Amino acid sequence: MRTLLLPLAFFSISAFAENKPNYDEQFLEKVTTLRDHALTDNLAYDITESLTTEVGPRLGGSENDAKAVAWGEAKFKALGFDRVTLEPATFQRWVRGEETAEITAPYPQPLAITALGKSIPTPKEGITGEVVHFATLADLEAADPALVKGKITFISNRMSRQKDGSGYGKAVGARGTAAQVTASKGGIGTVIRSIGTDSDRLPHTGAMKHDHDVATVPAGALSNPDADLLINMLKRGKPVTLKYTLGGYFGDEYTSHNVIGDIIGTERPDEYIIIGCHLDSWDLGTGAIDDASGCGITMATAKLIKKHIGPLKRTIRVILWANEEYGLAGAKAYHEAHKHELDKHILGGESDFGAGTIYALGTRVDEKAMPLVDAVMALLKPLGIEYANNQSSSAPDLIPLRAAGMAVFGLKQDGTDYFDYHHTANDTLDKVDPKKLAQNVAAWVVVTALAANTNQDFGFGLSDKK
C-alpha cells in the first residue's frame, strides 16, 4: 500500500479544474486531504472487527440477526450519525440443521457437506441412493428422466477464478435450480460441487431457488476436494451410493430490520446518496468479508466525511440491509416503504464483494452526468483506480432501486481470492487486510463526498437495461 502514497504527494487539484461541476477549490482540497488520511485510518477495520467479534454469524431470522440489528443501531449512534432509523423487513426464516454425508459403496468414506440455503430437509434417517453424475446443469436439464428417477444427482461444474468474480455467474446456476430440475425428473436428492475457487475441505453454502408450489428435493454442496473424490470413484465404473442428512427447514415468519444511519444534508436534506452493506451473513463463518467489511467501509466513509469535512448538501444515507443472503428482504421492504420518494434517491452504491483493493469504478448514470464522473475519477486515479464503463449494476440490495431508475455506481474490488472464502466457515476476520480496507474507504470517501455536495443530478428513470 505504500506505493499508493507516492502519487498522492504530487497530485494537484488544478489537474482537473475543467471537470469540477459546482465544486470550489476549498472543498476539493478537503476531499483530497481526507482521501489521503483515510489510507491510514483504522475505523473501517475497527467496525468490521466489532461486528464479527461482538455478534459473529448473522443468518437472517436467527437470534444473532436481532443482535446485529441492535449492534447496528448502537454503532450508528456511537459514531455520531444525525438520525438512526429501524425499518422492518419481514420474511419466512430458514433454519439450518444437521448436516452429514458419506459414500457407503463401493469405497465408504465421509464427505464434507452443507445444506444450500432454503433447502428442504431430508427424512431424519437421511437419503440413500445411487449417484448419477452430470458435468453441468445444462446436462441435467437435457437428461432423460429415466436416468434420474430414484437417484441422487451430482453436478460437478467447477467455478473459475477471476479478478472480477465473473466465474461465479457462470457456475452458480447449478446451486439455484438443480433441486427443482432433479425433482421434475423423479430424482430423490441433489448435491453439487461448491460454488467456490478454493481447495479446502470446507463446503460453500448459498441460496437456492425455492417456491413452495414447485417440487424440489433436499440439496447440499460438497467441498471441492470431496467433489473430486466423488468423481474419482465414479470413474471406476462401479455404482456409487451416497447417504446424506440435511436438517434445514423453513420456520415461521420473522421481522428483521434495515438499520439506517443518516448524515443529514444542509441544502437538500430530502435527497439521498445511498451507500451501505448487508448486515446479515451466512452462519458457517463470522461473515467478515461477506459482508461485515462492507459495513465497516461504508459506515466509516460517512463518519469520516462528517468529522473532517462536515455535512454536505445532500443527505448521506448508510443502509445496513436485512437478509440479503436468502431473499433480498431488506431491499424489497425499503423499496416498498420509499416508493413515494424514489426520485429523491440520487445515486447508490453497495460494498458487497469482500475487502480486496479497489481497481476500477463503474457507473450507471445519465450521459449528462459524465462531467461529474470525470471529477470523481481525477481524485480516484492516484489510488490506482481506473474507469471501467457506464453499465454498472452495483450490488444485489440495490436491484429494486436500480430497477426503479436510480443511478448507481460500483467500486470494483479485486476478488481474485474472494470465492476461496465466500459462504464458508473460512469467512473470518483474518481474511481482512486493514490496509486494503483503508484504500476502499479512501475511494468511497471521494465518490460519496462529491456526489453529496453537488446540485447536479446523475439521472433518474434510467432504463434498467443500461
Secondary structure, 3 states (H helix, E strand, C coil): CHHHHHHHHCCCHHHHHHHCCCCCHHHHHHHHHHHHHHCCCCHHHHHHHHHHHHCCCCCCCCHHHHHHHHHHHHHHHHHCCCEEEEEEEEEEEEECCCEEEEEEECCCEEECEEECECCCCCCCCCEEEEEEEECCHHHHHHCCHHHHCCCEEEECCCCCCCCCCHHHHHHCHHHHHHHHHHHHCCCCEEEEECCCCCCCCCCCCCECCCCCCCCCCCEEEECHHHHHHHHHHHCCCCCCEEEEEECCEEEEEEEEEEEEEEECCCCEEEEEEEEEEECCCCCCCCCHHHHHHHHHHHHHHHHHHHHHCCCCCEEEEEEEECCCCCCCHHHHHHHHHCHHHHHHEEEECCCCCCCCCEEEEEEECCHHHHHHHHHHHHHHHHHCCEECCCCCCCCHHHHHHHHHCEEEEEEEECCCCHHHHCCCCCCCHHHCCHHHHHHHHHHHHHHHHHHHCCCCCCCECCCCCC
